[in-house]
């Protein structure tokens, strides 16, 4: 199974909506592919954070850096 196919099925995998054979194929790929494991773990954590519904305050330094990065990106698109 390719990385592309694995990533296309990540949502179904996490929801437990795969047939057993496809699930085994994906799990075999995940054992060998670090990048797909990272995508899986990140997706799982994002869902957990989103579903938890709790807001986490950003430290002022992080908030400022994020704001500056977004401002630079926005200015670049205006030109």
Buried (B, 14 or more C-beta within 10 A) or exposed (E): BEEEEBBEBBEBBEEEEBEEEBBEBBEEBBEEBEEBBEBBEEBEEEEEEEEEEEEEEEEEEEEEEEEEEEEEEEEEEEE
